[in-house]
Structures are given as C-alpha cells and as structure tokens.
Amino acid sequence: GRIARLMREGMSQVLHAEFIRTARAKGLPEFTLLLRHAFRPAVMPVVSYCGPMLADLLTGSFVVESLFQIPGLGVFLINSALGRDHTMVVGLVFLYAVLLIGLNLLVDVTFESSIQGLPMGESSTASAAQRLKSPNERAWSRFKHHRPAVFCIGFLMMVVLMAIAGPWVSPYRPDQV
C-alpha cells in the first residue's frame, strides 16, 4: 500500500523531469529509460520510509507476541520487567536500540550511496567544500550538526554505562528478594 504509493508518486515526479525528456529526445527505449534513469531517483522516498517502517515492525513485535502468545524477545522483555529482572530488561532494551539505530544507519547509508551519481546533479545545499570531503567526512559532519542524533548516541552511551555499573551501584540480586 504505502510503499507502492510512494514509488508511484516518486516515479511520476521523475518522469516529468528534464533529464528524462532529454533521454527520450535522444531516442532511448522506454524500458532502458525507466530502469537506468528514472528508477534510482524515484526510489528515494521508498528508501527514506524503510527505516521508520522497519523500526515499527521491530517494536510492534511486543504487541503481537503478547496478544498471540508467540515466544520471542518481546514476551521475554515483558516477563523480565514483570519479574523485576532489571539487568535483562536493560540488555534487551539496549539490543532493541542497537537494532533500531543500525537499521536507520543502514537506510541512511543506502540513501547516501544511491544519491551519488544521480543525473539530477548535486543538491543546491552542498557547498564546494562539502563536495571535496570524503563520504565518511561528510557523514561525520552531518552527524555532529544533527542534535537529536547526538542526544540519542549520548543517551545510549549512558544506558550502556548504567548497565555496566549497575551491579556496583545497586547490588540487587533477584534471588534474594
């Protein structure tokens, strides 16, 4: 539904672009025009949508596993929380956070790599100094200026430190309740 709609809208926008008109005027076959020239720019909205969609699928597993009594990490996390197994809860939350960040990073890398070499030219916001940097330097520069990303990484580091230092700060043992 939603992905097909995004792809259709992206393709309809790209097919009206000037570089597609130029390729048609040069006599390119329609199949080649669609696959080689129109597909990559048209798939950008779909790639952007995949990160949050995968995150929704991953976090939605809690509800599905709980409702249908399917054994999985979601049920394990809920049972650990109800059983006051704080170490397991922190570990599973950290695992889910790493998976979500990894999936979003994968989508961002895919998006960045598919922007390279598009026939539309570079974006108007990219300066000459940005174009001279390597892709890793550009990604690091964008990351440093993206406050929510810096906050999330800081929060994740804090959670990891709390999980490591937790046994020393609060020596709670579930077997001695």
N, C-alpha and C positions, 0 to 999 in steps of 0.2 A: 503494500500500500504506500507507505510514506516514502520508502526508498525509490520506488518506481516513479512516484510523482516528482521527487527531487531530480531524478535523472531526466525525466521528460522535460521539466522546466529548464534544466541546465542545457539540454540539447537544443531546445527551441531558441534559447538565447544565443547559443554559439552559432547556430545555423544562420543567424541574421548578421553575423559579424563580417567585417570587411575582408579578412583573410580567407574566409570561406567563399565569399563572392569572387575573390581573385583566383582561388584554386578552381572554382567552377569555370571561370572565364578561360583558364589555361587548358580546359578540356579534361580534367581529372575525372575518372569514373566515380560515380556516386558512392559505391561501396568503399573504395580507397579513401575518398574524401571523408566519409563518416568515421572509418576506423583510424586513419592516420592523423587526421587534422581536427576532427570535431570531438572525438571521444575523450581525450585527456582533459581539455578544459571543461567539458560538460560533467565529468565525474567528480569534480572538486567539491560541489555541495554534498554529494553522497559520502565522500571520504571524511568531510568535516562532521557529518552526522553520525558516522560509525563509532566514534569514541564515546560520546554520551549514550548511544544506543547499547553498546557493549557493557557500559557501566550499569545501565538499567537492568540488563539481563543478568548480570552478576549479582547485583544487590537484590533483585527480585527473587532470587532463589530462596531467601529466608522464608518468604510468604508461601511459595509453592511447596517447599519441603515441610513446612509446618502444617499446612492445610491437608496435604495428601499423605503425610507420614512417610515421606521418602527419606531414607537415611542419607545424610550429606553434611557438608560443613555448616550449613545454616542451622539445621537441627542441633548439631553438635555445639554451635555457639550459643544457642538459646538454652540448651541444657546446662552448659558450663556457667552461664550467667545465673540461672536459677539455682545451681548448686554452689554458687559463690566461689568458683574456681577462677580467681582473678587473673592468674598467670595465663591460663588457657584463653580467656577472653581477650586479653591484651595481645597475645600471639595471633589469634585468629583475626582480630581487627587489623593488626599490622599486616597480616597476609592479604586481606582484602584491600587494604590501602595500597600495598605494593602492586597488586594486580591491576587496580584501577589506574594508578599512575603509569604503570607500564603500558597498559592498553592505550591510554591517552597519548603517551610518548610515541608509541608505535604509529598511531594515527597522525601525529604531528610530523614525524619523520617521513611518512608516506606522502603526506600533503606537500612537504617541502621538496622532496625529491621529484614529485610529479610536476611541481611548478617550474623546475629547471628546464629550460629549452622550449617553453611554450611559444607558439608563434605570435602570441599577442604582445610579446615584448615584456620587459620588466615592469614592475609596478611603479607608479609615479612616486610612491613614498620612499623608494630605495635611493639613497644618495650614492654618489660616486665612491665615497669611502666604504660604504656598506658593500658595494659590488666587488671591491678589491679583497675583502676579507674571505677567508675560507668558510665553508658551510658551518663548521664547528664554532668558529669565532662569532659568526652571525647568530647562531642559536644561543650561545652563552650571553651575548649582548642583549638579545631579546629577552632571555630568561631573567637577567638582572633587573631589567626595567619593568617586569611583569610582577607587580606586588602580590597578587593572590598566589602565584606560583612560589614566590619566595616564602610567603607566610606558610603555605602548605608544607614545603620542604622543612622549614623550621619546626613546625608542629610535629611532623613525622619524626624528626630527629629527637624532639623532646619525648615523644612516646617511646621511642627505642631506648633512650637513656632511662626513662622511668621503668621500663620493663627489665632492664639490666640491673638497675639499682634498687628495684622494688624489694627483693628479699632482704636487703641490708637495712633499708629504711623502715619497713614494716614487716617484721618476721612473723607473718601469718602462715600457719600450717593448717590446711583443710582437715587433716586427720585428727587434729586436737581442738575441736570446736567445743 
